[in-house]
Amino acid sequence: MGRLSVTLCGVELSNPVIPASGTFGYGHEFAELFDLDRLGTFSFKGTTAKPRFGNPAPRIAEASAGMLNAVGLQNPGVDAVIAQELPKLAKVFHKPVIANVSGFSVEEYASVCAKLDACPQVGWLEVNVSCPNVHGGGMSFGTDPAAAAEVTRAVKAVAAKPVIVKLSPNVTDIVSIARACEDAGADALSLINTVLAMRIDLKTRRPVLANVTGGLSGPAIFPLALRMVWQVSQAVKVPVIGVGGVQSAEDAVEMMLAGATAVQVGAANLVDPRTCLAIIDELPAVLDRMGVQNITEIIGGAHG
């Protein structure tokens, strides 16, 4: 293992830096910008059973320290992803990929996961029970421990690959939901997804987003994400992936000190598609300043 290598659910990553779902397409779109194999892995766009056009426009809004999105899980559907997107990806990415899955019923989650689990390119299934931008799915499962556990059990029953459950911050007690997912068999947890938020246009006096509300991402949510990673990593035994507002190598190290085994980078990819590469390149210097030889030494290091 190299200096930056970590192990996620038994699979070695060359580094802990992972572009987050919804900010990196299905990967091949970025291949003309840089060598994708430099990434630890990435989580591809949230995929559902059937194609989804997503929410009506406008579905993006700016905020002073981030952005809001209400895209609404636009994707071509799992069959098209397997038939069209994964073959394109295989030409430019030669590592296991994280398949991000969303659903509107327990049965849909299980069905989509079963199809993707059979794909050799898929190394992990990231079950998104936390999307705040769709009605009747996503976050409705992730805000209740029993519902989140039910989805987890259903996916574990059909999957041989490790199952990562992506948790919502839009809850009173994220620890209880994390424990419920762990008890139901989750192999890892990723947190957080975006924070429910909105903007109002002063000229029209109406909400900026057609969906009224959307998910806030970017540096504004980093301290919140860090707090939740800190809490959850102490409450569960499975690995935690830290997500939310990471922009730099220092942010990534802070997430890992809070207890994350790996770190996902989201909104920063939309500002600069090479952000993840910059973080990977800067990590050795940060470790040098800290007097740390191997990055695994810092995981949970702030807990004392």
Backbone bond lengths (Angstrom), bond angles and torsions (degrees), N, CA, C in turn:
res aa  C-N    CA-C-N  psi(-1)  N-CA   C-N-CA  omega(-1)  CA-C   N-CA-C  phi
1 M - - - 1.466 - - 1.521 110.56 -
2 G 1.338 116.11 141.58 1.449 120.95 178.16 1.511 112.00 -82.54
3 R 1.315 114.75 177.06 1.462 120.82 -177.04 1.522 112.69 -60.68
4 L 1.319 117.23 -33.02 1.462 121.33 -177.35 1.526 113.01 -98.62
5 S 1.322 118.06 2.25 1.461 120.87 -175.29 1.525 112.29 -71.92
6 V 1.323 115.25 142.09 1.464 122.16 172.87 1.527 107.53 -134.87
7 T 1.309 116.05 163.34 1.466 120.84 177.23 1.517 109.32 -115.06
8 L 1.332 116.00 126.09 1.460 121.70 -178.89 1.524 108.61 -118.28
9 C 1.319 116.18 106.90 1.466 122.51 -179.88 1.522 111.15 56.49
10 G 1.326 116.03 42.50 1.441 120.70 176.83 1.510 115.67 85.02
11 V 1.327 117.30 -3.61 1.467 121.89 179.91 1.525 108.63 -107.98
12 E 1.335 116.68 126.67 1.465 119.96 -178.63 1.522 110.83 -79.56
13 L 1.332 115.41 133.64 1.459 122.60 172.93 1.522 108.05 -108.86
14 S 1.326 117.69 139.58 1.461 120.78 179.57 1.518 111.73 -67.40
15 N 1.321 116.80 -21.83 1.466 122.76 174.35 1.520 107.60 -159.34
16 P 1.341 118.08 164.32 1.465 119.86 -173.67 1.521 114.88 -90.40
17 V 1.340 118.53 14.10 1.465 122.00 -172.66 1.529 110.29 -96.53
18 I 1.345 115.92 122.83 1.462 122.66 -171.32 1.534 109.51 -133.96
19 P 1.331 120.09 115.25 1.459 119.58 170.94 1.526 110.72 -59.21
20 A 1.320 115.97 135.78 1.462 121.24 -174.54 1.524 111.68 -82.98
21 S 1.315 114.86 153.86 1.456 121.45 178.55 1.526 111.36 -56.90
22 G 1.319 115.18 141.26 1.454 120.62 178.16 1.506 113.89 88.32
23 T 1.332 117.15 -6.80 1.468 120.45 -179.37 1.521 112.01 -121.63
24 F 1.349 116.90 4.30 1.457 120.24 -173.90 1.526 111.94 -141.06
25 G 1.342 116.30 16.52 1.450 120.51 179.41 1.519 112.34 53.56
26 Y 1.333 115.30 -137.75 1.464 121.27 173.62 1.530 110.78 -105.57
27 G 1.340 115.26 20.85 1.454 121.69 170.18 1.501 115.60 91.17
28 H 1.327 117.55 -49.72 1.466 119.71 -174.07 1.524 112.18 -63.01
29 E 1.348 117.49 -22.44 1.458 120.42 178.39 1.530 112.03 -62.36
30 F 1.338 116.66 -24.19 1.455 121.06 -177.10 1.531 113.03 -96.55
31 A 1.325 116.39 -5.12 1.461 120.10 -172.55 1.523 113.08 -64.72
32 E 1.329 118.04 -26.09 1.461 119.51 179.61 1.527 111.58 -79.32
33 L 1.327 116.51 -8.98 1.464 120.41 179.31 1.523 112.60 -92.37
34 F 1.347 117.04 -35.77 1.459 120.81 179.46 1.523 110.28 -163.85
35 D 1.330 115.10 170.76 1.460 122.12 179.66 1.531 109.14 -75.62
36 L 1.320 116.53 109.05 1.460 120.56 -176.13 1.525 112.44 -62.52
37 D 1.321 117.47 -24.98 1.461 120.26 -177.99 1.529 112.69 -67.45
38 R 1.325 117.09 -9.51 1.458 119.32 175.14 1.525 112.26 -73.78
39 L 1.321 117.11 -18.80 1.459 121.43 178.75 1.532 110.13 -74.65
40 G 1.343 116.28 153.70 1.462 118.85 171.14 1.520 109.22 -60.30
41 T 1.306 115.75 -54.87 1.458 126.39 168.39 1.520 105.20 -166.42
42 F 1.337 118.36 -168.35 1.462 120.61 170.58 1.518 108.58 -150.93
43 S 1.317 115.19 161.22 1.460 121.82 179.11 1.520 108.10 -105.42
44 F 1.342 116.50 119.24 1.463 116.09 -174.56 1.523 112.29 -81.77
45 K 1.311 114.58 173.09 1.462 122.88 -171.45 1.525 111.58 -55.30
46 G 1.316 116.39 139.98 1.456 121.70 -179.73 1.521 111.64 -52.57
47 T 1.331 116.66 126.31 1.464 122.43 -172.71 1.519 110.88 -118.43
48 T 1.316 115.28 136.35 1.462 122.44 179.83 1.528 109.63 -118.11
49 A 1.329 116.28 175.69 1.465 119.87 -177.49 1.524 111.69 -65.11
50 K 1.314 116.79 -45.94 1.459 121.99 -178.08 1.528 110.10 -111.54
51 P 1.340 117.66 159.36 1.471 119.88 176.84 1.528 110.78 -60.06
52 R 1.322 114.92 145.23 1.467 120.71 176.50 1.523 109.24 -132.04
53 F 1.323 115.09 131.73 1.465 119.79 176.36 1.522 110.91 -79.31
54 G 1.325 116.38 -24.55 1.457 120.40 -178.53 1.511 112.22 95.05
55 N 1.320 115.72 -168.47 1.463 121.72 -177.07 1.524 110.89 -82.07
56 P 1.343 117.11 159.57 1.470 120.17 176.28 1.524 111.37 -67.47
57 A 1.326 116.20 156.27 1.464 122.22 176.15 1.535 109.69 -83.40
58 P 1.334 116.17 155.86 1.467 128.86 -2.67 1.536 111.68 -74.17
59 R 1.356 114.99 141.67 1.450 118.87 -178.35 1.526 113.06 -130.41
60 I 1.336 115.71 14.47 1.463 122.08 172.84 1.521 108.00 -130.97
61 A 1.314 118.13 137.69 1.462 122.42 176.20 1.522 109.33 -141.21
62 E 1.321 116.10 145.16 1.456 120.84 179.63 1.524 110.56 -84.29
63 A 1.319 114.81 154.93 1.461 122.72 171.82 1.530 106.65 -139.29
64 S 1.316 116.82 161.57 1.463 119.86 -172.41 1.519 113.17 -63.99
65 A 1.318 118.11 -27.67 1.467 120.40 -179.80 1.520 110.89 -133.30
66 G 1.332 114.93 38.64 1.453 118.81 179.72 1.511 111.07 164.34
67 M 1.319 115.90 -153.89 1.454 121.10 179.85 1.520 109.76 -150.57
68 L 1.333 115.05 158.17 1.453 121.04 174.75 1.519 108.46 -111.27
69 N 1.332 116.01 140.41 1.453 119.06 173.12 1.516 109.67 -133.03
70 A 1.339 113.66 144.81 1.461 120.93 173.13 1.518 107.18 -135.29
71 V 1.340 115.64 49.97 1.467 120.59 -176.46 1.520 110.71 -62.63
72 G 1.320 117.11 -41.51 1.462 119.46 174.57 1.513 114.87 84.98
73 L 1.346 116.35 35.85 1.467 121.67 172.92 1.526 113.11 60.88
74 Q 1.328 117.94 41.08 1.459 119.76 174.08 1.526 108.95 -61.61
75 N 1.335 116.41 125.91 1.464 121.12 179.28 1.525 109.32 -165.55
76 P 1.338 117.77 160.77 1.464 120.23 -175.14 1.522 114.71 -83.30
77 G 1.331 118.17 -0.27 1.460 121.13 -177.53 1.511 111.65 92.75
78 V 1.326 116.18 152.53 1.457 120.73 -169.99 1.531 112.85 -63.05
79 D 1.316 118.55 -36.86 1.466 119.68 -178.29 1.526 111.29 -64.99
80 A 1.327 116.67 -40.89 1.461 120.59 177.77 1.525 111.31 -68.91
81 V 1.318 116.72 -35.60 1.464 119.92 177.25 1.523 110.23 -61.13
82 I 1.330 115.93 -45.10 1.472 119.95 -179.06 1.527 111.13 -69.00
83 A 1.316 116.96 -40.00 1.468 120.53 -175.35 1.518 113.01 -79.42
84 Q 1.341 117.79 -32.02 1.461 120.59 -171.70 1.527 114.13 -117.01
85 E 1.322 117.25 -46.99 1.465 119.98 -172.71 1.532 112.72 -75.86
86 L 1.319 117.37 -45.18 1.461 119.41 -177.33 1.530 113.14 -65.50
87 P 1.339 119.76 -38.60 1.467 118.41 174.71 1.528 113.25 -61.65
88 K 1.332 117.39 -37.57 1.474 120.30 175.79 1.525 109.97 -63.97
89 L 1.313 115.77 -41.87 1.460 120.47 -178.23 1.525 111.14 -64.50
90 A 1.329 116.58 -38.02 1.467 120.80 -176.71 1.525 112.05 -59.64
91 K 1.326 117.24 -24.80 1.459 120.91 -178.95 1.530 112.38 -76.87
92 V 1.331 117.47 -20.21 1.470 119.78 -172.15 1.533 113.97 -125.93
93 F 1.338 117.66 -7.92 1.470 121.34 -178.27 1.518 107.91 -136.81
94 H 1.317 116.65 122.97 1.467 121.17 -170.32 1.522 112.16 -117.42
95 K 1.319 115.92 33.23 1.456 123.07 177.73 1.523 108.71 -129.23
96 P 1.331 117.99 164.51 1.469 119.12 173.77 1.528 110.62 -63.52
97 V 1.321 116.30 143.33 1.458 122.17 -179.55 1.528 109.36 -112.13
98 I 1.327 116.21 153.50 1.463 121.49 174.85 1.531 108.29 -89.12
99 A 1.324 117.00 122.98 1.464 122.07 177.59 1.520 109.13 -93.86
100 N 1.328 116.70 114.71 1.460 121.47 179.77 1.524 109.28 -90.67
101 V 1.327 116.47 128.74 1.465 122.13 -172.90 1.527 110.24 -125.25
102 S 1.322 116.00 133.78 1.461 121.56 172.81 1.522 109.25 -123.39
103 G 1.329 115.88 163.03 1.453 119.02 -178.57 1.515 112.59 -159.21
104 F 1.309 115.21 167.91 1.463 122.34 178.52 1.519 111.61 -115.33
105 S 1.338 115.38 2.82 1.460 121.23 174.70 1.517 107.45 -156.80
106 V 1.310 116.31 160.82 1.464 120.50 177.16 1.524 109.59 -60.24
107 E 1.326 115.97 -39.39 1.465 120.56 -178.91 1.526 111.10 -64.12
108 E 1.330 117.16 -37.14 1.471 119.72 179.58 1.524 110.94 -66.95
109 Y 1.314 116.33 -44.32 1.471 119.17 176.77 1.527 110.37 -55.26
110 A 1.318 116.48 -48.10 1.464 120.93 -176.98 1.519 111.57 -64.94
111 S 1.316 116.92 -42.25 1.456 121.21 -178.35 1.526 111.75 -64.33
112 V 1.333 116.49 -46.95 1.465 120.52 -179.11 1.530 110.42 -66.17
113 C 1.321 116.17 -42.17 1.461 119.84 179.74 1.524 111.63 -63.72
114 A 1.331 117.14 -38.35 1.460 120.32 179.53 1.526 111.09 -62.27
115 K 1.332 116.66 -40.47 1.465 120.24 179.19 1.526 111.54 -66.90
116 L 1.324 117.02 -43.59 1.463 120.35 -177.89 1.527 111.66 -74.62
117 D 1.323 116.21 -29.99 1.463 120.40 178.35 1.532 111.15 -61.25
118 A 1.325 116.29 -29.12 1.461 121.33 -178.51 1.527 112.77 -79.55
119 C 1.314 117.77 -7.05 1.469 121.51 -178.38 1.529 110.13 -85.78
120 P 1.332 118.21 123.28 1.465 120.56 -177.88 1.530 113.98 -58.62
121 Q 1.335 117.51 -29.25 1.469 120.46 -178.49 1.525 112.79 -70.10
122 V 1.323 116.85 -23.56 1.469 120.88 -175.77 1.525 109.60 -80.57
123 G 1.334 115.63 123.65 1.458 120.19 178.34 1.506 113.33 -100.13
124 W 1.337 116.35 -27.71 1.467 122.23 -178.26 1.516 108.19 -145.16
125 L 1.319 117.17 152.55 1.460 123.23 171.87 1.528 107.69 -109.08
126 E 1.327 116.62 120.30 1.463 120.86 177.65 1.523 107.96 -102.69
127 V 1.320 115.68 107.71 1.459 121.77 -173.96 1.522 108.86 -91.26
128 N 1.325 114.73 111.01 1.459 121.18 -173.86 1.526 110.21 -88.39
129 V 1.326 115.94 100.07 1.467 120.30 175.54 1.522 109.56 -104.54
130 S 1.350 115.60 30.81 1.463 118.68 -168.37 1.523 115.14 -138.91
131 C 1.338 119.18 8.69 1.460 119.37 -178.51 1.526 110.28 -71.08
132 P 1.356 118.49 122.06 1.466 119.83 -177.44 1.522 113.60 -88.95
133 N 1.338 117.69 3.74 1.462 120.12 -168.47 1.521 114.60 -109.60
134 V 1.331 117.37 12.25 1.463 120.26 176.84 1.520 108.39 -128.51
135 H 1.306 115.49 154.66 1.466 120.60 -177.94 1.528 109.58 -101.40
136 G 1.325 116.26 127.97 1.451 120.43 176.50 1.512 115.04 85.11
137 G 1.326 117.58 8.62 1.465 120.54 178.77 1.507 109.93 -149.75
138 G 1.328 116.43 -172.90 1.446 120.60 174.87 1.510 113.27 57.87
139 M 1.336 116.25 -106.77 1.453 121.24 -172.19 1.523 112.87 -62.83
140 S 1.335 117.89 -23.93 1.466 119.13 179.71 1.520 111.12 -63.72
141 F 1.335 117.06 -24.75 1.464 120.78 176.36 1.527 111.49 -86.73
142 G 1.334 116.32 -28.83 1.461 120.25 -172.16 1.506 115.78 -88.88
143 T 1.340 117.85 -2.89 1.457 119.77 -179.55 1.522 112.71 -100.24
144 D 1.319 116.51 1.18 1.457 121.25 179.80 1.529 108.90 -129.02
145 P 1.323 118.65 124.18 1.467 120.06 -177.29 1.525 113.57 -56.17
146 A 1.337 117.16 -41.79 1.461 120.05 -177.79 1.523 111.32 -66.46
147 A 1.333 117.52 -41.30 1.460 120.95 -179.98 1.525 111.07 -67.97
148 A 1.327 116.78 -41.45 1.466 120.36 178.04 1.521 110.64 -63.28
149 A 1.320 116.58 -39.71 1.460 120.85 178.31 1.521 111.14 -66.78
150 E 1.332 117.30 -37.78 1.463 120.66 179.77 1.530 110.95 -62.85
151 V 1.338 116.61 -43.85 1.463 120.72 177.26 1.530 109.97 -62.64
152 T 1.314 116.47 -43.99 1.466 121.19 -179.10 1.520 111.00 -59.85
153 R 1.311 117.26 -47.43 1.468 121.08 -179.91 1.523 111.43 -62.14
154 A 1.333 116.59 -41.14 1.468 120.47 -178.35 1.526 110.60 -64.46
155 V 1.325 116.83 -40.80 1.468 120.30 179.89 1.526 110.46 -70.36
156 K 1.323 116.64 -43.16 1.467 119.63 179.63 1.522 111.65 -60.95
157 A 1.320 117.16 -29.45 1.467 120.68 -178.68 1.526 112.60 -69.13
158 V 1.347 116.85 -21.83 1.472 119.60 -176.59 1.525 112.70 -114.39
159 A 1.341 117.27 -3.34 1.464 120.57 -171.94 1.519 112.40 -112.66
160 A 1.322 115.36 137.13 1.455 121.19 171.80 1.522 110.64 -96.35
161 K 1.332 116.98 -24.26 1.466 122.21 -179.41 1.532 109.60 -78.32
162 P 1.337 117.46 157.07 1.469 120.23 176.76 1.533 111.40 -59.90
163 V 1.316 115.85 140.24 1.461 122.44 -178.98 1.526 109.51 -107.95
164 I 1.334 115.29 121.24 1.462 123.15 176.14 1.524 106.86 -105.68
165 V 1.311 118.08 126.34 1.469 120.62 177.66 1.527 108.44 -101.35
166 K 1.333 115.66 125.04 1.472 121.33 -179.04 1.522 109.75 -92.64
167 L 1.334 116.12 119.90 1.457 122.21 -170.09 1.522 112.94 -97.29
168 S 1.321 114.91 151.58 1.463 122.59 179.27 1.525 111.11 -91.63
169 P 1.345 117.40 140.62 1.464 120.40 173.04 1.527 112.51 -83.57
170 N 1.339 115.96 -7.81 1.463 120.37 -174.59 1.525 111.34 -84.95
171 V 1.327 114.03 54.20 1.466 121.67 -176.39 1.520 109.12 -140.80
172 T 1.330 114.81 163.44 1.466 119.62 177.63 1.521 110.88 -79.53
173 D 1.341 117.24 -39.42 1.467 121.35 -174.33 1.521 109.76 -136.56
174 I 1.319 116.56 92.70 1.464 120.71 -178.02 1.531 111.23 -69.63
175 V 1.312 117.80 -25.90 1.458 120.84 -178.42 1.527 111.07 -64.41
176 S 1.336 117.54 -41.68 1.465 119.62 -179.36 1.518 111.21 -64.24
177 I 1.320 117.39 -35.99 1.464 120.73 178.33 1.523 110.30 -71.25
178 A 1.330 116.83 -40.09 1.466 121.00 177.57 1.528 110.73 -60.30
179 R 1.325 116.16 -45.18 1.470 119.55 179.73 1.525 111.84 -65.25
180 A 1.332 116.56 -37.32 1.465 119.95 179.10 1.524 110.66 -63.71
181 C 1.327 116.52 -40.82 1.470 120.17 178.83 1.524 110.43 -67.79
182 E 1.322 117.13 -41.24 1.462 120.18 177.63 1.525 110.29 -61.88
183 D 1.314 116.98 -44.83 1.464 120.72 179.99 1.527 111.55 -63.09
184 A 1.350 116.33 -28.80 1.466 120.86 -179.29 1.527 112.19 -84.46
185 G 1.339 116.67 -1.48 1.455 119.37 173.92 1.506 116.78 113.60
186 A 1.343 118.69 2.76 1.467 119.87 179.47 1.525 110.25 -56.32
187 D 1.336 115.77 137.24 1.460 120.99 179.78 1.520 112.05 -88.25
188 A 1.336 117.10 -20.11 1.464 122.86 177.92 1.523 107.76 -162.38
189 L 1.318 115.79 167.92 1.459 122.47 177.86 1.524 108.45 -131.16
190 S 1.337 116.64 141.37 1.463 119.80 171.81 1.521 108.03 -119.51
191 L 1.315 116.14 137.55 1.455 121.51 -177.38 1.524 109.52 -161.19
192 I 1.355 113.39 140.37 1.453 127.97 13.37 1.535 110.18 -116.60
193 N 1.331 115.51 165.14 1.449 119.80 166.43 1.531 107.42 -85.03
194 T 1.312 116.84 -173.48 1.460 120.43 -175.01 1.533 112.33 -69.37
195 V 1.327 114.95 160.24 1.463 123.00 -178.12 1.525 109.01 -99.39
196 L 1.313 116.45 129.25 1.466 121.13 -177.79 1.531 110.38 -60.03
197 A 1.351 116.41 127.51 1.460 120.69 -174.17 1.528 109.53 -155.91
198 M 1.345 116.18 176.25 1.467 120.23 178.24 1.518 110.88 -156.88
199 R 1.342 116.18 164.14 1.464 124.32 171.26 1.523 108.34 -131.87
200 I 1.346 115.78 153.33 1.466 121.72 177.61 1.527 108.67 -123.20
201 D 1.327 116.76 134.21 1.457 123.52 178.10 1.530 108.72 -82.75
202 L 1.329 116.19 120.63 1.466 119.68 -176.65 1.531 112.75 -67.51
203 K 1.329 116.36 -27.67 1.463 118.98 -179.16 1.525 111.18 -73.72
204 T 1.318 116.44 -44.74 1.466 119.83 -178.28 1.522 112.26 -90.90
205 R 1.339 115.32 -16.94 1.468 122.08 -175.73 1.530 111.68 59.64
206 R 1.304 114.75 30.17 1.449 120.91 179.76 1.529 109.16 -126.68
207 P 1.339 117.89 159.48 1.460 119.70 175.96 1.529 111.39 -57.78
208 V 1.315 116.62 141.56 1.457 121.63 -179.89 1.525 110.77 -66.19
209 L 1.325 116.62 -42.96 1.460 121.21 -177.53 1.524 110.89 -83.01
210 A 1.318 116.88 137.67 1.461 120.52 176.88 1.522 111.18 -61.98
211 N 1.332 115.73 -28.96 1.463 121.52 178.61 1.528 112.10 -81.48
212 V 1.320 116.96 -1.05 1.472 127.47 -176.08 1.532 110.73 73.71
213 T 1.317 117.63 -57.67 1.455 120.79 178.88 1.532 110.07 -112.46
214 G 1.322 114.63 160.59 1.460 120.96 177.52 1.513 109.60 -151.89
215 G 1.313 115.45 -175.02 1.456 120.61 -178.49 1.519 111.41 -99.34
216 L 1.326 116.76 123.38 1.456 121.83 177.69 1.527 109.97 -82.99
217 S 1.331 116.13 128.45 1.460 121.95 176.47 1.515 109.14 -132.09
218 G 1.339 116.05 176.69 1.454 119.85 -179.60 1.515 112.48 101.28
219 P 1.344 116.57 -174.90 1.466 120.67 -173.21 1.520 114.45 -58.64
220 A 1.329 117.88 -21.73 1.468 120.16 179.27 1.516 112.29 -58.89
221 I 1.344 117.56 -30.40 1.463 119.26 -174.31 1.532 112.92 -100.03
222 F 1.336 117.60 1.33 1.471 119.08 -176.34 1.530 112.88 -58.65
223 P 1.332 119.76 -48.79 1.471 118.18 -179.60 1.524 113.30 -61.72
224 L 1.326 117.14 -34.52 1.467 121.26 177.38 1.533 110.31 -66.86
225 A 1.333 115.96 -45.77 1.462 120.06 178.92 1.522 110.82 -61.82
226 L 1.315 115.63 -41.90 1.463 120.47 -179.25 1.532 110.47 -61.03
227 R 1.330 116.29 -43.76 1.467 120.33 179.50 1.522 111.17 -61.33
228 M 1.320 116.96 -42.20 1.466 119.95 -178.40 1.521 111.87 -71.15
229 V 1.331 117.84 -38.02 1.467 120.68 174.79 1.521 109.98 -61.16
230 W 1.320 116.72 -42.73 1.468 122.28 177.60 1.531 110.50 -57.49
231 Q 1.340 116.41 -48.69 1.463 120.76 -177.65 1.527 112.11 -65.87
232 V 1.331 116.01 -48.65 1.466 120.14 -174.71 1.522 111.46 -68.25
233 S 1.329 117.23 -41.14 1.468 119.61 -176.98 1.521 111.87 -63.07
234 Q 1.332 117.12 -26.25 1.460 119.98 176.86 1.523 112.53 -83.21
235 A 1.333 116.53 -17.09 1.463 120.43 -174.39 1.522 113.67 -97.89
236 V 1.348 117.17 -16.36 1.467 120.51 -177.92 1.522 110.14 -125.07
237 K 1.329 115.30 164.26 1.465 120.80 179.30 1.528 112.34 -102.19
238 V 1.335 117.74 -14.90 1.465 121.06 179.88 1.530 109.61 -79.74
239 P 1.336 117.55 159.08 1.467 120.04 179.07 1.522 112.25 -63.59
240 V 1.329 114.38 151.02 1.462 121.93 177.69 1.533 108.15 -119.43
241 I 1.328 115.93 135.28 1.467 122.05 173.19 1.521 107.39 -104.40
242 G 1.326 117.15 122.79 1.459 121.94 -178.18 1.515 111.41 -86.83
243 V 1.332 116.10 128.30 1.464 122.27 -178.04 1.524 109.11 -136.09
244 G 1.322 116.67 140.63 1.460 119.26 172.91 1.508 113.51 130.31
245 G 1.327 117.34 98.10 1.454 121.86 172.96 1.509 116.32 78.48
246 V 1.313 118.79 9.91 1.473 120.92 179.82 1.524 109.21 -71.41
247 Q 1.347 115.80 125.89 1.461 121.03 -178.95 1.518 113.45 -125.93
248 S 1.334 117.55 -16.96 1.461 120.61 -170.42 1.517 110.27 -143.36
249 A 1.335 115.02 169.51 1.454 120.16 176.22 1.526 110.56 -62.23
250 E 1.327 116.45 -36.94 1.463 119.77 178.32 1.523 111.13 -63.05
251 D 1.336 116.41 -40.69 1.470 119.90 176.72 1.530 110.42 -61.62
252 A 1.329 116.32 -43.27 1.460 120.46 -179.47 1.520 111.17 -61.42
253 V 1.327 116.35 -43.49 1.466 120.66 178.81 1.525 110.26 -64.57
254 E 1.320 117.25 -39.32 1.465 120.62 178.76 1.531 110.35 -61.55
255 M 1.347 116.27 -42.87 1.462 120.43 177.35 1.527 110.94 -60.34
256 M 1.325 116.41 -41.40 1.462 119.58 -178.01 1.522 111.25 -71.48
257 L 1.315 117.24 -36.18 1.466 120.19 174.38 1.528 110.56 -61.19
258 A 1.343 116.42 -33.18 1.472 121.00 178.64 1.519 112.09 -73.03
259 G 1.346 117.18 -14.75 1.453 119.58 176.68 1.512 116.31 131.01
260 A 1.348 117.69 -0.62 1.457 120.40 -178.93 1.530 111.28 -77.00
261 T 1.316 115.84 138.29 1.461 121.65 173.56 1.520 110.87 -81.63
262 A 1.324 116.50 -33.83 1.462 123.26 177.30 1.519 108.00 -143.23
263 V 1.340 116.09 169.86 1.462 121.00 -172.67 1.520 109.25 -134.63
264 Q 1.324 116.47 132.70 1.457 120.58 174.17 1.529 110.10 -101.19
265 V 1.320 115.37 143.02 1.464 123.31 -179.25 1.520 107.75 -115.58
266 G 1.337 117.14 122.47 1.449 120.62 -174.56 1.511 114.58 -111.01
267 A 1.338 116.94 -91.23 1.465 121.68 -172.50 1.524 112.84 -57.02
268 A 1.324 117.71 -30.92 1.466 120.51 -179.38 1.522 111.99 -60.42
269 N 1.347 117.61 -28.19 1.470 120.58 176.78 1.522 111.81 -64.51
270 L 1.332 116.35 -28.69 1.459 120.55 -178.36 1.518 110.98 -78.75
271 V 1.326 116.66 -21.73 1.462 121.75 175.70 1.525 110.14 -82.45
272 D 1.336 115.76 -46.24 1.460 122.44 179.30 1.520 108.32 -143.98
273 P 1.334 118.42 109.36 1.469 120.97 -177.20 1.525 114.17 -60.14
274 R 1.331 117.24 -14.66 1.470 121.01 -179.57 1.528 112.37 -96.57
275 T 1.321 117.07 11.01 1.462 120.24 -177.10 1.524 112.06 -56.42
276 C 1.315 117.13 -44.46 1.473 119.65 -177.64 1.526 111.32 -62.00
277 L 1.330 116.58 -38.98 1.465 119.24 177.53 1.523 110.85 -63.51
278 A 1.328 116.29 -41.89 1.461 119.79 179.03 1.525 110.95 -61.18
279 I 1.323 116.57 -40.98 1.469 120.48 179.03 1.528 110.06 -63.57
280 I 1.331 116.72 -46.01 1.466 120.76 179.52 1.532 110.31 -59.62
281 D 1.329 116.60 -43.87 1.465 120.79 -178.52 1.527 112.34 -66.63
282 E 1.341 116.44 -31.83 1.467 120.26 -175.54 1.532 112.91 -87.09
283 L 1.314 117.79 -17.77 1.462 120.09 -175.44 1.536 113.36 -58.22
284 P 1.347 120.84 -44.21 1.470 118.96 -179.44 1.528 113.27 -57.91
285 A 1.317 117.31 -39.05 1.470 119.89 179.92 1.525 110.99 -66.71
286 V 1.324 116.90 -37.87 1.464 120.04 177.71 1.524 109.95 -64.87
287 L 1.326 116.57 -43.35 1.466 119.71 178.23 1.525 110.93 -63.88
288 D 1.332 116.97 -38.04 1.466 120.46 177.52 1.522 110.87 -59.47
289 R 1.335 116.20 -45.12 1.471 120.13 -179.39 1.523 111.47 -63.80
290 M 1.316 116.24 -28.59 1.462 121.11 -179.32 1.529 112.10 -87.83
291 G 1.331 116.39 -8.76 1.459 119.69 -177.26 1.512 112.62 72.94
292 V 1.347 116.65 31.60 1.462 122.39 -177.08 1.519 108.68 -109.00
293 Q 1.323 117.49 129.92 1.454 121.20 -179.51 1.518 111.90 -85.76
294 N 1.341 117.07 -46.42 1.459 121.07 -176.01 1.520 109.37 -120.96
295 I 1.339 116.54 134.76 1.467 120.49 -173.40 1.524 112.50 -62.67
296 T 1.329 117.83 -25.50 1.464 119.44 179.98 1.532 111.71 -64.63
297 E 1.327 117.02 -19.75 1.466 121.05 -179.52 1.522 112.48 -65.77
298 I 1.345 116.54 -24.05 1.468 118.56 -174.62 1.518 113.29 -91.93
299 I 1.335 117.91 -9.91 1.477 119.88 -175.79 1.533 109.46 -61.72
300 G 1.317 116.73 118.48 1.459 122.24 -179.06 1.514 113.12 71.93
301 G 1.331 117.36 13.81 1.454 120.64 -174.15 1.511 115.32 -65.07
302 A 1.321 117.64 -20.78 1.473 120.36 -179.54 1.520 112.65 -80.32
303 H 1.343 116.38 -7.62 1.466 119.00 -178.19 1.518 112.72 -79.97
304 G 1.318 117.24 -12.00 1.456 120.51 175.84 1.530 112.98 81.38
